[in-house]
Amino acid sequence: MNKQKIIVKGIEIIISNQSDQDYISLTDMAKCKTYDSGVVIANWLTTKYSVQFMGAWEKLHNPDFNLMEFHKIKNEVGTNGFIVSSSMWIKSTNAIGIRSSTGRYGGTFAHKDIAFEFATWLSPEFKLYLIKEFQRLKEDENNRLSLGWNIKRELAKVNYKIHTDAIKQNLIPLKIENIPGKFIYATEADLLNKALFNVTAKDWRDKNSDKNGNIRDYATIEQLVVLSNLESLNAEFIKLGIEPEKRLLKLNQIAIYQMTSILGHPSLKKLK
């Protein structure tokens, strides 16, 4: 339960947020008349208009409102000696618009809709000041929430940049500087694996014995796009008679360039 305070014409008034609804202390508000708040609240509750208003509010917001008891109270209100207290109203009708509590910040609280009606009965001037301070409080809350949202949005941008940079570091192929002499790849597919993933199929299986399939089954969309391009280019390089070692170095350079270019491309995001 979140509690806040506002000052209205020198009177400190507690506002309690319960189940995302604002409840204003009638006990504090009544102090603008007298410090015997219970009497002031009971006098207001005992007017026919107040009972009708609260009954209408409960019917609109409270499916468990006891209509039978409400009608009994409505029929008796105004008769000699009949007084409606907040505790009696809550207990008899199962009302939720008014709540009573004990303790340091206890007292009678009412949903803001009802509290504003109580303020009208207390004093039109007091009601205007109450609404003004209540709106100021809500505006401050909204400004803080907006600031918090903007901070979170900027942090999200920073985190996204960190995330994408980390992805690039892991997905962009390592540059192959040299090839051990007489190093021959078993298949052209392995040559492409080395150019793009920097491992052969056997190397990958040895390091990932717990996984099913092969390295290409775990490739990203970006890697598969580049792999397709490398296959076409390698076929042309073979026709030109370029030796495997030179093809590997050239394909590796192309893989690095293409992966750097397409990472994060919006068209590829749609494929995912």
Secondary structure, DSSP 8 states (H G I E B T S, - for coil): -EEEEEEETTEEEEEEEETTEEEEEHHHHGGGT-S-HHHHHHHHHTSHHHHHHHHHHHHHH-TT--HHHHHHHHHHTTSTT----HHHHHHHHT-SSEEEE-STT-EEEEEHHHHHHHHHHH-HHHHHHHHHHHHHHHHHHHHHHHHHHHHHHHHHHHHHHHHHHHHHHHHS--------TT---SSHHHHHHHHHHSS-HHHHHHH-TTS-S-GGGG--HHHHHHHHHHHHHHHHHHHTT--HHHHHHHHHHHHHHHHHHHTT-HHHHHH-
